[in-house]
Amino acid sequence: MQKHFYDVIIIGGSYAGLSAAMVLGRSLRDVLVIDSGEPCNRQTPHSHNFLTQDGKTPAEISALARQQVEQYETVQFLNGLASKGRKVEGGFEMDTRDGEAVRAKKLMFATGVKDLMPDIKGFSECWGISVIHCPYCHGYENRSKLTGIMTKGEHATHFVPLIFNLSKDVVFFTQGKHDVDPDFLKKMKQKGIEIIESSISEIVHQDGYMREVILKAGKKVKLDALYAPVPFEQSTDIPASLGCELTEQGLLKVDMLNATTVPGVYACGDSIIQFRAVAQAVSSGNIAGAALNRELAMEAF
């Protein structure tokens, strides 16, 4: 691709990025979407809680979204991985790992986050399939099943009641030392929730569907699903290299219109939202696209 100056470069072409691209394409903006084709939910069998798309695979939703966005002639796609960005006169320049260099007046980051997996054999293979992070995304499909919960601290007091609403066969894993409130632990026991302090060392599974977990103490516990929120980091350090601030949670800091702390740079999707879901990503992309288009219109008027 020859070097070209765009109105907007969108880094990330999954749900949020495509949503923003549609808004901008419909506003006649010259847009380039750079995408590596590896969304964070690529292992997830089905997506839920998204009206008109409930139960579809993530790949089906993205393929249809891209097909619809491609109808707008001012939106172009570049299959690749953005590697470096810099401020230049009149906007920004973005390099890709394949040696492309493209420029735009504005940037939009829809790059998502990278989940940091614990050192548990079988965990990453089950991630998004039977090791899950969200009762709204996966809870209905795992209702009334043998369910484990692996989390710590204040998060447990928020998380456990949501899971207990969906299944009464619940085991809570503290993974050794923990800081869960003692009164809440007592309440869990009163509800019949088993508390296991020995750490999980392995998840036995078939094609990502767990059968049981093996504890470091050697005991085996049969499970169908394990809720295990994991820490994360930004998928790319390009926003930080441009000066974009992060929140205490490690998300890109944005205002109500999804503008970052760097003028001309917007963000949307999982990189800015703690509640991760396809519907939320699409919504944030729509807001960011409209806000960025307004900024361009005001500057040109």
Secondary structure, DSSP 8 states (H G I E B T S, - for coil): ----EEEEEEE--SHHHHHHHHHHHHTT--EEEEE-S--TTTT-S---S-TTTTT--HHHHHHHHHHHHTTSTTEEEEES-EEEEEEETTEEEEEETTS-EEEEEEEEE---EEE---S-BTHHHHBTTTEES-HHHHTGGGTTS-EEEE--HHHHHHHHHHHHTT-S-EEEE--SS----HHHHHHHHHTT-EEE-S-EEEEEEETTEEEEEEETTS-EEE-SEEE----EEES-SHHHHHT--B-TTS-B---TT-B-SSTTEEE-GGGT-SS--HHHHHHHHHHHHHHHHHHHHHHH-
